[in-house]
């Protein structure tokens, strides 16, 4: 990219732009210094990338400037950004800055009977999608039904495609599409120059028109990972095998057992205690005179000895406990000569029937009497 500086007196200076961001102003630290009191120390900032080599961005950092694009004049306010294409100009005090971009088309050879122009919206070839352009052809001759041919050089044959051009009569104009392709490994990345040839050998022999278009091919970045060891490997050698010799271990020592037992110097006496006699439970005898014919045995007021058992002690050593005995009621004695008196139930009193006198209804009383209230009007409606 080039930035051409024009002065009102006629002085011209081209400046090559290679940085992504270029500063323009009157200060000495700028990339492009323009010595003028009417220009701010840092006036402009130009942003350019080869990926978008057909245009650049210009940011105005101070004051309002005039921008001329495609022959039209417009205002550029401060702290705003605008896209500039090839041939656009900026008025900066008594200077004029013109942008010259590398990816533009130019006319190398003209013809009196053929007129053509080439335009790419984005002359950058990327691997993601094809790049399309438009070729405009016009028949300026007087012969009828002319067949025009288009060819391209500067790229491999499988990297472009040209639509067919129909028959053209005098004064006719047709637009033909051109498509460019990126095949990852080719074409090579960088700037390329395409040459487009337009001719009509049957209609206008010897008449050729040449167009030139600069193109930028984007590089394809591929990443890979390779692991290498910079330490030399030491060969492994196994140690020499040696036979294993088993040593005989001595038998374990056994304790000595005496053959004869030691004599007992004193006799051993064992004391025994006499066994205690088992406790005897005494049950008093009941005299036979207290047993009656009715089958109920009575016990006198004498106390009876009872034994309670304890599960934690054996039965032989259980102590005896005496519990008082309850007296039984004595049976009622009666004489056999006394008569037995029985009572009869009293008879229930008789209930007499009550007769209700009959009520006679007259003919007038058969009709019920109806009493109307204030709520009856609702039901009558």
Phi and psi in degrees as a GROMACS rama.xvg file:
@    title "Ramachandran Plot"
@    xaxis  label "Phi"
@    yaxis  label "Psi"
@TYPE xy
-126.202  146.225  UNK-2
-119.935  112.578  UNK-3
-97.7164  124.408  UNK-4
-101.217  120.398  UNK-5
-109.232  135.915  UNK-6
-107.339  154.658  UNK-7
-61.9672  -30.339  UNK-8
-74.0588  -9.92349  UNK-9
109.095  2.04356  UNK-10
-77.1814  134.693  UNK-11
-129.001  136.955  UNK-12
-142.682  115.876  UNK-13
-85.3638  138.504  UNK-14
-124.312  126.829  UNK-15
-84.8454  129.915  UNK-16
-103.661  117.374  UNK-17
-119.73  -16.2909  UNK-18
-85.7935  158.695  UNK-19
-71.9821  -35.4557  UNK-20
-125.969  122.818  UNK-21
-121.515  130.134  UNK-22
-103.359  137.757  UNK-23
-124.114  130.742  UNK-24
179.838  -174.604  UNK-25
-88.8329  -12.1135  UNK-26
-74.05  153.748  UNK-27
-72.3193  -20.7395  UNK-28
-82.8069  1.51631  UNK-29
-79.354  158.575  UNK-30
-69.8822  -37.8835  UNK-31
-122.105  109.462  UNK-32
-99.1236  128.311  UNK-33
-120.591  111.281  UNK-34
-79.4794  100.928  UNK-35
-157.167  139.126  UNK-36
-74.6649  -15.7936  UNK-37
-88.2985  1.20006  UNK-38
-113.38  137.082  UNK-39
-68.0594  158.662  UNK-40
-56.4218  -40.434  UNK-41
-128.18  101.832  UNK-42
-94.5842  -46.9879  UNK-43
-129.373  159.681  UNK-44
-136.584  119.068  UNK-45
-105.157  125.741  UNK-46
-112.55  121.724  UNK-47
-136.608  140.434  UNK-48
-139.239  137.159  UNK-49
-61.7565  -22.8672  UNK-50
-65.9031  -24.8437  UNK-51
-127.277  61.9283  UNK-52
-74.9665  -6.97708  UNK-53
-88.8029  -3.35121  UNK-54
-155.593  166.274  UNK-55
-141.809  164.22  UNK-56
-109.247  138.006  UNK-57
-123.326  127.747  UNK-58
-112.619  125.568  UNK-59
-88.8969  121.244  UNK-60
-101.143  -5.97102  UNK-61
-161.289  126.087  UNK-62
70.0877  168.92  UNK-63
-94.0984  133.085  UNK-64
-120.478  163.756  UNK-65
-101.628  134.96  UNK-66
-120.061  132.582  UNK-67
-114.755  113.138  UNK-68
-131.93  124.467  UNK-69
55.4137  38.3836  UNK-70
78.4222  2.35287  UNK-71
-108.847  138.547  UNK-72
-100.875  131.482  UNK-73
-142.349  162.46  UNK-74
-93.441  143.889  UNK-75
-119.618  99.8751  UNK-76
-66.8259  168.103  UNK-77
-70.0324  147.301  UNK-78
59.3583  38.746  UNK-79
-125.186  159.756  UNK-80
-122.184  142.836  UNK-81
-141.783  147.382  UNK-82
-87.9001  132.744  UNK-83
-119.973  138.688  UNK-84
-110.479  179.404  UNK-85
-61.3789  127.81  UNK-86
93.3035  -8.13011  UNK-87
-71.5815  152.202  UNK-88
-130.4  153.796  UNK-89
-126.452  129.207  UNK-90
-89.2455  119.959  UNK-91
-127.094  92.4745  UNK-92
56.8061  -125.437  UNK-93
-87.6519  12.0417  UNK-94
-117.002  164.124  UNK-95
-138.138  125.483  UNK-96
-108.414  126.088  UNK-97
-114.753  135.993  UNK-98
-94.5517  128.671  UNK-99
-121.396  106.847  UNK-100
-97.2416  146.102  UNK-101
-73.6668  -31.5876  UNK-102
-88.0601  75.4479  UNK-103
-135.638  164.597  UNK-104
-102.415  147.446  UNK-105
-140.639  160.8  UNK-106
-100.854  115.078  UNK-107
-87.8623  -38.0701  UNK-108
-143.889  133.98  UNK-109
-104.124  167.683  UNK-110
-141.965  150.025  UNK-111
-80.3405  -22.3497  UNK-112
-110.823  -7.70597  UNK-113
-125.283  134.133  UNK-114
-130.232  132.258  UNK-115
-149.721  154.559  UNK-116
-146.138  148.786  UNK-117
-125.52  137.996  UNK-118
-145.568  128.815  UNK-119
-115.219  131.568  UNK-120
-68.1926  -33.7819  UNK-121
-147.825  93.4266  UNK-122
-77.4205  49.1367  UNK-123
-122.627  125.058  UNK-124
-94.675  116.227  UNK-125
-116.315  154.262  UNK-126
-76.7858  -13.6833  UNK-127
-73.8431  -40.0665  UNK-128
-151.289  157.74  UNK-129
-73.3998  158.475  UNK-130
-103.047  128.303  UNK-131
-110.674  145.85  UNK-132
-136.434  173.09  UNK-133
-132.451  126.47  UNK-134
-110.407  124.896  UNK-135
-108.58  123.823  UNK-136
-119.749  138.472  UNK-137
-131.881  136.805  UNK-138
-93.5468  105.489  UNK-139
-93.3956  0.489766  UNK-140
-83.6436  -175.399  UNK-141
-109.765  -6.02135  UNK-142
-82.3787  148.527  UNK-143
-95.2366  159.34  UNK-144
50.1668  58.2898  UNK-145
-89.5771  134.647  UNK-146
-103.43  117.169  UNK-147
-100.884  142.842  UNK-148
-115.907  143.526  UNK-149
-127.068  135.031  UNK-150
-138.532  154.839  UNK-151
-129.89  138.026  UNK-152
-128.126  153.092  UNK-153
115.714  -11.3986  UNK-154
-136.495  155.605  UNK-155
-60.0056  157.415  UNK-156
-64.4681  -31.4423  UNK-157
-87.4347  11.313  UNK-158
-104.804  4.41528  UNK-159
-149.588  159.457  UNK-160
-142.634  135.708  UNK-161
-119.826  128.037  UNK-162
-70.765  149.491  UNK-163
-67.7229  150.075  UNK-164
-103.289  127.4  UNK-165
-74.5034  173.447  UNK-166
-64.4131  139.758  UNK-167
-125.153  130.168  UNK-168
-91.5418  169.101  UNK-169
-58.8236  130.039  UNK-170
84.0779  -2.5256  UNK-171
-80.7412  153.904  UNK-172
-136.348  132.046  UNK-173
-131.322  151.524  UNK-174
-113.15  131.173  UNK-175
-122.181  136.349  UNK-176
-87.8587  143.449  UNK-177
-126.05  131.758  UNK-178
-124.525  130.818  UNK-179
-113.271  144.123  UNK-180
-124.709  148.38  UNK-181
-113.485  121.84  UNK-182
-104.013  31.7172  UNK-183
66.2779  -59.5706  UNK-184
-89.3823  -17.8163  UNK-185
-154.069  156.734  UNK-186
-69.1565  170.132  UNK-187
-65.8006  148.357  UNK-188
-71.0145  146.701  UNK-189
125.54  -164.519  UNK-190
-86.2944  138.927  UNK-191
-133.248  153.328  UNK-192
-118.463  120.79  UNK-193
-97.4197  140.625  UNK-194
-118.417  120.212  UNK-195
-106.63  126.236  UNK-196
-112.249  128.158  UNK-197
-120.109  125.913  UNK-198
-148.909  166.727  UNK-199
-140.442  79.205  UNK-200
-64.0521  -32.0378  UNK-201
-80.1884  -35.9706  UNK-202
-89.1645  -47.2759  UNK-203
-125.838  85.0599  UNK-204
-66.9407  136.458  UNK-205
85.8498  -10.2609  UNK-206
-90.6423  121.082  UNK-207
-136.574  138.993  UNK-208
-121.179  132.074  UNK-209
-116.091  131.499  UNK-210
-120.384  145.716  UNK-211
-122.815  132.315  UNK-212
-131.876  127.673  UNK-213
-91.1253  140.32  UNK-214
-135.405  144.096  UNK-215
-114.794  126.983  UNK-216
-100.765  121.593  UNK-217
-72.1705  140.929  UNK-218
-73.9039  154.777  UNK-219
-109.452  118.603  UNK-220
-93.7418  125.381  UNK-221
-123.422  134.992  UNK-222
-111.121  144.684  UNK-223
-143.856  159.571  UNK-224
-128.954  125.918  UNK-225
-132.083  126.948  UNK-226
-105.897  121.819  UNK-227
-129.721  147.623  UNK-228
-106.727  121.41  UNK-229
-87.5589  -2.16244  UNK-230
-92.6849  129.255  UNK-231
-68.4184  136.469  UNK-232
-74.4987  132.898  UNK-233
-93.0444  125.812  UNK-234
-63.6132  140.598  UNK-235
-90.6861  128.556  UNK-236
-119.329  126.608  UNK-237
-78.5094  141.945  UNK-238
-65.8024  153.582  UNK-239
-66.0264  135.182  UNK-240
-76.765  133.865  UNK-241
-116.903  142.647  UNK-242
-68.2739  145.07  UNK-243
-94.1841  118.9  UNK-244
-101.355  122.633  UNK-245
-87.9479  127.179  UNK-246
-90.036  140.671  UNK-247
-79.3377  122.752  UNK-248
-89.2897  144.762  UNK-249
-68.2506  149.644  UNK-250
-65.6327  149.957  UNK-251
-67.1587  145.575  UNK-252
-72.856  135.981  UNK-253
-105.047  142.842  UNK-254
-69.2537  144.871  UNK-255
-78.8448  131.693  UNK-256
-106.572  124.136  UNK-257
-67.7035  145.118  UNK-258
-77.4572  -34.8801  UNK-259
-118.375  144.677  UNK-260
-79.4472  149.128  UNK-261
-68.3883  144.168  UNK-262
-71.8621  147.027  UNK-263
-90.6857  121.599  UNK-264
-77.6364  -37.41  UNK-265
-121.819  145.227  UNK-266
-73.8857  154.754  UNK-267
-101.692  123.775  UNK-268
-106.449  139.35  UNK-269
-119.594  121.319  UNK-270
-88.3857  134.083  UNK-271
-119.491  145.417  UNK-272
-108.086  141.55  UNK-273
-67.3595  143.712  UNK-274
-72.7156  137.594  UNK-275
-75.6578  143.86  UNK-276
-71.8101  151.588  UNK-277
-68.9381  143.538  UNK-278
-67.8958  142.106  UNK-279
-107.037  131.639  UNK-280
-97.7355  123.161  UNK-281
-100.025  125.797  UNK-282
-112.739  122.302  UNK-283
-67.4478  146.677  UNK-284
-80.1796  141.831  UNK-285
-99.4219  125.681  UNK-286
-67.5678  144.974  UNK-287
-70.3625  -17.2339  UNK-288
-69.4239  -20.1022  UNK-289
-87.1038  -3.50244  UNK-290
-89.8047  119.427  UNK-291
-98.1681  169.093  UNK-292
-70.4856  -20.205  UNK-293
-76.4299  0.409219  UNK-294
87.6038  9.72126  UNK-295
-109.887  124.049  UNK-296
-94.2737  134.056  UNK-297
-110.536  153.647  UNK-298
-121.012  141.254  UNK-299
-72.111  176.102  UNK-300
-73.5895  4.03615  UNK-301
-68.1814  150.268  UNK-302
-79.1554  140.884  UNK-303
-108.051  137.312  UNK-304
-87.0378  125.804  UNK-305
-117.288  149.86  UNK-306
-115.287  125.691  UNK-307
-99.3829  133.618  UNK-308
-93.6083  141.433  UNK-309
-111.882  122.677  UNK-310
-68.9525  -16.9757  UNK-311
-87.4189  -10.1879  UNK-312
-120.218  148.649  UNK-313
-66.0837  161.394  UNK-314
-67.3602  -27.5903  UNK-315
-70.6796  -34.4882  UNK-316
-96.2436  9.64675  UNK-317
-70.7974  136.913  UNK-318
-79.3918  157.721  UNK-319
-97.629  142.642  UNK-320
-125.84  142.795  UNK-321
-108.287  128.186  UNK-322
-115.18  142.058  UNK-323
-68.9828  143.856  UNK-324
-93.109  144.175  UNK-325
-87.1429  138.323  UNK-326
-77.13  140.028  UNK-327
-89.1699  142.88  UNK-328
-65.6005  139.97  UNK-329
-75.6043  141.572  UNK-330
-68.8523  149.106  UNK-331
-80.2975  126.052  UNK-332
-95.5312  137.308  UNK-333
-134.032  158.227  UNK-334
-88.4294  140.164  UNK-335
-68.1065  -19.0336  UNK-336
-83.9591  -14.0984  UNK-337
-74.8355  137.149  UNK-338
-76.8762  156.777  UNK-339
-99.6043  123.304  UNK-340
-100.976  128.695  UNK-341
-119.252  144.214  UNK-342
-105.383  141.045  UNK-343
-94.9665  148.363  UNK-344
-73.5292  143.021  UNK-345
-73.083  143.447  UNK-346
-74.0307  148.788  UNK-347
-76.7104  145.706  UNK-348
-71.7405  145.214  UNK-349
-82.0382  142.698  UNK-350
-103.225  124.757  UNK-351
-87.7465  148.615  UNK-352
-79.5472  141.535  UNK-353
-105.644  122.995  UNK-354
-96.6365  129.208  UNK-355
-98.0134  128.093  UNK-356
-67.8908  144.406  UNK-357
-76.3835  145.056  UNK-358
-105.285  126.987  UNK-359
-93.5083  132.234  UNK-360
-103.547  132.7  UNK-361
-83.1389  167.63  UNK-362
-65.6321  -32.973  UNK-363
-71.5129  -30.9681  UNK-364
-81.6349  -8.54989  UNK-365
-67.6782  -29.7689  UNK-366
-81.7704  126.09  UNK-367
-73.9783  151.524  UNK-368
-90.4414  126.291  UNK-369
-105.689  131.003  UNK-370
-110.821  121.067  UNK-371
-88.7778  143.828  UNK-372
-122.178  179.153  UNK-373
-67.3096  -22.0082  UNK-374
-81.5812  -10.1797  UNK-375
-71.7818  -23.0048  UNK-376
-62.0637  -32.7437  UNK-377
-64.9132  -42.0986  UNK-378
-74.3669  -31.5126  UNK-379
-64.205  -35.7493  UNK-380
